[in-house]
Amino acid sequence: MLTPYKTQPSDAMKQTLTCYESYRKEDTMNPFENSNLYNLHEMNSFNMTPLRMMASAGKHMFNNPLSPLSYTSYGKHMAAASELIERITQKYPKPEFGIKSVKLDDTLIDVHQEVVMTKPFCKLQHFARPGFKQNTKKLLVVAPMSGHHATLLRGTVEALIPHHDVYITDWTDARDVPTSEGTFDLNDYIDYLIEFLHHLGPNTHTLAVCQPSVPLYAAVALMNERKDPCAPATMTLMGGPVDTRKAPTGVNRLAKERSFQWFENNVVTRVPFNYPGFMRRVYPGFLQLTGFMTMNLDRHVDAHVQLFKHLVAGDGESAAGHRTFYNEYLSVADLPGEFYLQTIMEVFKKHSLPDGEFVHRCELVKPAAITKTAILAIEGELDDISGVGQTKAALDISTGLNKSMKHYHLQQNVGHYGIFNGRRYREQVRPVITYWIEKHS
């Protein structure tokens, strides 16, 4: 049973509770409010279908080995241009994790993916290792609910599996959740994490990548204060916006400069009729993707120019690498509107957690209550989404935790994605995580 805070709430807490109620009132609003944005997006995708089909046909025609044109410069350029048009205009479905095996030294470990718990907005996935009894410490990887699918952490998970018994939160695209399942906000997110930790049992370890750093921290603080035996042994936070006032990035400044009403009126919209979540309020994934891509537009444009050149030159390996990355990157998911709005308010505007004002269902989240869970904070030197110092703030506010149970790692020469993916992650970051887990098991 949840225990309400014992002291009188401050003005900031009262505002939090008031705003919390406003997040949940979506069903009382005009069901057709602000629905044009998503409909226009779907209409544009539909209108691009003839062009996409023509491009697909052209790609196959000019790549056909039986066609003399496929061996000419003209044919190669036409095939490359056709594929580029096809890729730019198509929708990308959710990819699979596709992890069938991993290597530990010279040992090949079979991996079997299984769903161990299903909730309306999330599936708890387990990467089981049949017959492999070593390195059995449970690790819950909390994937971000920030526009991409959990499969964006494929590289993160793949490097962890040989050393840990890995579970991951596979969040459901909000447009695929019927409105009959109710709403989902930041409080529900925290409840899900606590429920998953109860399912996994005592001595579980946790790792949050980016956005879930705040809700995971809140869940851990609540479990520590309640003396919950399932409170995790360690919590690793990677590139998370714990305190966005530290080294604010363009993302942080936008959230601060725009009013709450601006976000509610301009970027939260209704799901169109052709999805199971028809009429659910969401922050569309395509908007989040647009924001990410415009931050580094030159790099993305150059990547597609390079793809064209690789296709013309017949460099299949480089072209395949581009396809693999962008098939994942361009596959996006919608966020529940109430979750998005509450995150904007509590994390980016009010900084409720670092200021000691974060309230979860009338219970004050107290950072000082964390006394049993060791915390590792990891940041990237070149991170342009969560600036240096924002994740480290989690260590500063954990005043009840012994210094020996706190550690900070700044990874040199990596940006946001390099913290949890790529060569430096595998060779330099992952060993730090494993050492920390082993030390506090």
Backbone hydrogen bonds, N-H to C=O, Kabsch-Sander energy under -0.5 kcal/mol:
donor,donor_aa,acceptor,acceptor_aa,energy
5,Y,362,C,-1.8
14,K,10,S,-2.4
15,Q,11,D,-2.2
16,T,12,A,-2.0
17,L,13,M,-2.5
18,T,14,K,-2.2
19,C,15,Q,-3.0
20,Y,16,T,-2.5
21,E,17,L,-1.6
22,S,18,T,-1.5
23,Y,19,C,-1.9
24,R,20,Y,-1.0
24,R,21,E,-0.5
25,K,22,S,-1.0
28,T,25,K,-1.8
29,M,26,E,-1.5
33,E,30,N,-2.0
35,S,32,F,-1.1
39,N,35,S,-1.5
40,L,36,N,-2.9
41,H,37,L,-1.7
42,E,38,Y,-2.5
43,M,39,N,-2.5
44,N,40,L,-2.4
45,S,41,H,-2.2
46,F,42,E,-2.3
47,N,43,M,-2.6
48,M,44,N,-1.4
49,T,46,F,-1.3
52,R,48,M,-2.7
53,M,49,T,-2.6
54,M,50,P,-2.3
55,A,51,L,-2.4
56,S,52,R,-2.4
57,A,53,M,-2.3
58,G,54,M,-2.5
59,K,55,A,-2.5
60,H,56,S,-2.0
61,M,57,A,-2.4
62,F,58,G,-2.6
63,N,59,K,-0.8
64,N,60,H,-0.8
64,N,61,M,-0.6
67,S,64,N,-1.9
70,S,67,S,-1.3
71,Y,68,P,-1.5
72,T,69,L,-1.6
75,G,69,L,-0.5
76,K,72,T,-2.3
77,H,73,S,-2.3
78,M,74,Y,-2.4
79,A,75,G,-2.4
80,A,76,K,-2.2
81,A,77,H,-2.5
82,S,78,M,-2.4
83,E,79,A,-2.1
84,L,80,A,-2.1
85,I,81,A,-2.3
86,E,82,S,-2.4
87,R,83,E,-2.5
88,I,84,L,-2.1
89,T,85,I,-1.7
90,Q,86,E,-0.8
100,K,98,G,-0.9
102,V,109,I,-2.3
104,L,107,T,-2.7
107,T,104,L,-2.5
109,I,102,V,-3.7
109,I,107,T,-0.6
110,D,108,L,-0.5
111,V,100,K,-3.0
112,H,128,A,-2.9
114,E,126,H,-2.5
116,V,114,E,-0.6
116,V,124,L,-2.7
117,M,124,L,-0.9
119,K,122,C,-3.3
122,C,119,K,-0.9
123,K,170,D,-2.0
124,L,117,M,-3.1
125,Q,123,K,-0.9
125,Q,168,I,-2.6
126,H,114,E,-3.1
127,F,166,V,-2.5
128,A,112,H,-2.2
128,A,126,H,-1.1
132,F,129,R,-2.2
133,K,131,G,-0.8
139,L,165,D,-2.6
140,L,205,H,-3.3
141,V,139,L,-0.7
141,V,167,Y,-3.2
142,V,140,L,-0.6
142,V,207,L,-3.6
143,A,141,V,-0.9
146,S,144,P,-0.8
149,H,331,S,-0.6
152,L,149,H,-2.0
153,L,150,A,-2.2
154,R,151,T,-1.8
157,V,153,L,-2.8
158,E,154,R,-2.9
159,A,155,G,-1.7
160,L,156,T,-0.9
160,L,157,V,-0.6
161,I,157,V,-2.2
163,H,160,L,-1.7
164,H,160,L,-1.4
165,D,137,K,-2.5
166,V,164,H,-1.0
167,Y,139,L,-2.8
168,I,125,Q,-2.2
169,T,141,V,-1.9
170,D,123,K,-2.8
170,D,168,I,-0.7
171,W,169,T,-1.0
172,T,121,F,-2.3
174,A,334,D,-1.9
176,D,173,D,-2.3
177,V,174,A,-1.5
181,E,178,P,-1.9
182,G,179,T,-1.9
189,Y,185,D,-2.1
190,I,186,L,-2.0
191,D,187,N,-2.2
192,Y,188,D,-2.7
193,L,189,Y,-2.0
194,I,190,I,-2.2
195,E,191,D,-2.4
196,F,192,Y,-2.7
197,L,193,L,-2.3
198,H,194,I,-2.0
199,H,195,E,-2.0
200,L,196,F,-2.1
201,G,197,L,-1.8
204,T,201,G,-0.6
205,H,138,K,-2.5
206,T,234,T,-1.8
207,L,140,L,-2.4
208,A,236,T,-3.1
209,V,142,V,-1.7
210,C,208,A,-0.6
210,C,238,M,-3.3
213,S,210,C,-2.2
214,V,211,Q,-1.0
216,L,212,P,-2.6
217,Y,213,S,-2.1
218,A,214,V,-2.5
219,A,215,P,-2.5
220,V,216,L,-2.6
221,A,217,Y,-2.6
222,L,218,A,-2.4
223,M,219,A,-2.3
224,N,220,V,-2.4
225,E,221,A,-2.3
226,R,222,L,-1.9
227,K,224,N,-1.3
228,D,223,M,-2.8
231,A,228,D,-2.0
233,A,204,T,-2.5
234,T,204,T,-0.6
235,M,374,A,-2.8
236,T,206,T,-2.2
237,L,235,M,-0.5
237,L,376,L,-2.9
238,M,208,A,-2.5
239,G,237,L,-0.5
239,G,378,I,-2.7
242,V,240,G,-1.7
243,D,390,Q,-0.9
244,T,347,V,-0.5
246,K,243,D,-1.5
247,A,245,R,-0.5
253,R,249,T,-2.6
254,L,250,G,-2.1
255,A,251,V,-1.8
256,K,252,N,-1.7
257,E,253,R,-2.7
258,R,254,L,-2.1
263,F,259,S,-1.6
264,E,260,F,-2.2
265,N,261,Q,-2.6
266,N,262,W,-2.1
267,V,263,F,-1.8
268,V,263,F,-0.9
269,T,267,V,-0.5
269,T,282,V,-2.8
270,R,34,N,-0.6
271,V,280,R,-1.8
275,Y,272,P,-1.1
277,G,175,R,-3.1
278,F,275,Y,-1.4
279,M,271,V,-2.3
280,R,277,G,-2.8
282,V,269,T,-3.1
283,Y,335,L,-2.6
287,L,284,P,-0.8
288,Q,284,P,-1.4
289,L,285,G,-2.7
290,T,286,F,-1.8
291,G,287,L,-2.1
292,F,288,Q,-2.4
293,M,289,L,-2.7
294,T,290,T,-2.3
295,M,291,G,-1.0
296,N,292,F,-0.7
296,N,293,M,-0.8
297,L,294,T,-0.9
300,H,296,N,-1.7
301,V,297,L,-2.7
302,D,298,D,-2.5
303,A,299,R,-1.9
304,H,300,H,-1.6
305,V,301,V,-2.0
306,Q,302,D,-2.6
307,L,303,A,-1.7
308,F,304,H,-2.0
309,K,305,V,-2.0
310,H,306,Q,-2.7
311,L,307,L,-2.5
312,V,308,F,-2.2
313,A,309,K,-2.4
314,G,310,H,-0.7
314,G,311,L,-0.5
315,D,310,H,-2.6
316,G,314,G,-1.8
319,A,315,D,-1.9
320,A,316,G,-2.3
321,G,317,E,-1.9
322,H,318,S,-1.9
323,R,319,A,-2.4
324,T,320,A,-2.5
325,F,321,G,-2.0
326,Y,322,H,-2.7
327,N,323,R,-2.5
328,E,324,T,-1.0
329,Y,325,F,-2.7
330,L,326,Y,-2.3
331,S,328,E,-1.0
332,V,330,L,-0.7
333,A,147,G,-2.9
335,L,283,Y,-2.4
337,G,281,R,-3.0
339,F,184,F,-0.8
340,Y,336,P,-2.3
341,L,337,G,-2.5
342,Q,338,E,-2.1
343,T,339,F,-2.1
344,I,340,Y,-2.3
345,M,341,L,-2.2
346,E,342,Q,-2.9
347,V,343,T,-2.3
348,F,343,T,-1.1
348,F,344,I,-0.6
349,K,344,I,-1.2
350,K,345,M,-2.8
352,S,346,E,-2.4
355,D,351,H,-1.6
356,G,353,L,-1.6
357,E,352,S,-3.2
358,F,352,S,-0.9
360,H,363,E,-3.2
361,R,359,V,-0.6
363,E,360,H,-1.2
364,L,362,C,-0.5
365,V,358,F,-3.0
366,K,364,L,-0.6
369,A,366,K,-1.9
370,I,367,P,-1.6
371,T,369,A,-0.8
374,A,233,A,-2.4
374,A,372,K,-0.6
375,I,405,M,-2.7
376,L,235,M,-2.5
377,A,407,H,-2.6
378,I,237,L,-3.0
379,E,409,H,-2.3
381,E,411,Q,-2.7
382,L,414,V,-2.9
383,D,380,G,-1.6
387,G,385,I,-0.6
390,Q,387,G,-2.0
393,A,389,G,-1.1
394,A,391,T,-2.1
395,L,392,K,-1.7
396,D,392,K,-1.2
397,I,393,A,-2.1
398,S,394,A,-0.6
399,T,397,I,-1.9
401,L,398,S,-1.4
405,M,402,N,-2.2
406,K,403,K,-1.7
407,H,375,I,-1.7
409,H,377,A,-2.7
411,Q,379,E,-3.1
411,Q,409,H,-0.7
412,Q,410,L,-0.6
414,V,411,Q,-0.7
419,I,415,G,-0.7
419,I,416,H,-1.0
420,F,417,Y,-0.8
421,N,417,Y,-0.8
426,R,422,G,-2.3
427,E,423,R,-2.8
428,Q,424,R,-2.5
429,V,424,R,-1.4
430,R,425,Y,-3.3
432,V,428,Q,-0.5
432,V,429,V,-0.6
433,I,429,V,-1.8
434,T,430,R,-2.5
435,Y,431,P,-2.5
436,W,432,V,-2.2
437,I,433,I,-2.2
438,E,434,T,-2.6
439,K,435,Y,-2.6
440,H,436,W,-1.4
441,S,438,E,-1.1
